[in-house]
Every structure is written in C-alpha cells, then in structure tokens.
Amino acid sequence: MPLKPITAMRKDKATGKSVTTMQHRHFAFIATVLASNKPDASPVTPEYGQWRSTINAFAYNLEKTNPNFDRARFFSAVGVDDPYVTQAAYGEGPKLARDEITGKTFEETFGKLPDDWV
C-alpha cells in the first residue's frame, strides 16, 4: 500500500531527506520534456509565448530548489536563450547590433523616424 503524501513527507523529514532539493537529473528530465513540447508555430504566436512563459516559470522556481541550479545551462538544454542573459548581453533594443558594427546609433545612421512610424 503506497504512503499518503503527508506520511511520505513526514518520513522524509524524519530520515533527513530534503523534499525540496532537486538534482541535475531532475532538471535534465524537465528540460527534455519542455524541449520535446516546443510548439511548431512561429515565435510570435500565443502558443510559442505560452511555452516560453512556462520555461521561464520552471527556471524561476527550480532555482529555489537547489543552490547549484544553472539557469543558463537549463535554457540551453531546452534549446532557447535565457532572457536574462540575452538582455544583459544585448540590451533592450536591436539597434545595439548596429552600434557594434558602425559605432553609431540608429538615428545617427538613418536619421530620426517620423512620428507616425513609431
């Protein structure tokens, strides 16, 4: 007869097992499941956005389960960019790629966009 969840938690606490500590194998399994459920849709569709939100939620909560959790490694295993790393590396807008190539801002290169274009 299987133990009830509350009984299993009490038993784990009594034996010194931590209920919330997850290991690399758990993270790898979750990443594999998330990667295998990637929608076939374009990245601008709601389905893809929901999938990315799910990955972000998992990463945020898995960080709490183990101090050795490697967020970038988890995102790499899922097959997407970590939004925190990407934002830190590339900033907020795509014009930084232009800055690295030309050394100029978008406005310096092309002029200011008309107000009705924004």
C-alpha positions in Angstrom: 0.0 0.0 0.0 1.5 3.4 -1.0 2.0 6.1 1.6 -0.2 9.1 1.6 1.7 12.3 0.6 1.7 13.8 4.1 3.0 10.5 5.5 5.7 10.3 2.9 6.8 13.9 3.7 6.9 13.1 7.4 9.0 10.0 6.7 11.4 12.0 4.5 11.8 14.7 7.3 12.4 12.0 9.9 15.1 10.4 7.8 16.8 13.7 7.0 15.8 13.6 3.3 15.0 17.0 1.9 11.8 17.1 0.0 12.7 20.3 -2.0 16.3 19.5 -3.1 16.3 18.5 -6.7 19.3 17.2 -8.6 20.7 17.6 -12.1 18.9 14.5 -13.3 15.6 16.1 -12.3 16.5 19.4 -14.1 17.6 17.4 -17.2 14.4 15.5 -17.3 12.2 18.6 -17.0 14.3 20.3 -19.8 13.9 17.3 -22.0 10.1 17.3 -21.5 9.9 21.1 -22.2 12.1 20.8 -25.3 10.0 18.0 -26.7 6.8 20.0 -26.3 8.1 23.0 -28.3 5.2 24.3 -30.5 5.7 24.1 -34.3 4.3 27.6 -34.5 6.2 30.8 -35.2 7.9 32.6 -32.2 5.3 35.4 -32.5 2.3 33.1 -31.8 0.5 32.8 -28.5 1.4 29.1 -28.3 5.1 29.9 -28.5 4.7 32.7 -26.0 3.0 30.4 -23.5 5.7 27.8 -24.0 8.4 30.4 -23.3 6.5 31.6 -20.2 6.3 28.0 -18.9 10.1 27.6 -19.4 10.7 30.9 -17.5 8.4 29.8 -14.7 10.1 26.5 -14.4 13.6 28.2 -14.3 12.5 30.7 -11.7 11.1 28.0 -9.4 13.8 25.4 -9.9 16.4 28.0 -8.8 14.8 27.8 -5.4 15.2 24.0 -5.1 18.9 23.8 -5.4 21.6 26.5 -5.0 23.7 24.8 -7.7 20.9 25.2 -10.3 22.5 26.7 -13.5 19.9 28.8 -15.2 21.8 29.2 -18.5 22.5 25.5 -18.7 18.8 24.8 -18.2 17.8 27.2 -21.0 20.5 25.7 -23.2 19.1 22.2 -22.6 15.6 23.3 -23.5 17.0 24.9 -26.7 16.2 28.6 -26.1 18.1 31.7 -25.0 17.9 32.7 -21.4 16.1 36.1 -21.4 18.2 37.5 -18.5 21.5 36.6 -20.2 20.3 37.8 -23.6 19.0 41.1 -22.2 22.2 41.7 -20.2 24.4 40.9 -23.3 22.4 42.8 -25.9 20.5 45.4 -24.1 16.9 46.4 -24.8 16.8 47.1 -28.5 18.1 45.7 -31.8 19.9 49.0 -32.5 22.9 47.8 -30.4 23.8 45.3 -33.1 24.1 48.3 -35.4 26.2 50.2 -32.8 28.7 47.3 -32.6 29.2 47.4 -36.4 29.2 51.1 -37.2 29.8 52.7 -33.9 26.7 54.9 -34.5 23.2 54.9 -33.2 20.3 54.1 -35.4 19.3 57.8 -35.6 22.9 58.8 -36.5 23.0 56.3 -39.3 19.4 56.7 -40.8 18.0 59.8 -39.2 15.1 60.1 -36.9 12.0 58.2 -37.8 8.8 60.1 -38.5 6.5 60.2 -35.5 3.7 58.4 -37.4 6.1 55.4 -38.0 6.5 54.7 -34.3 
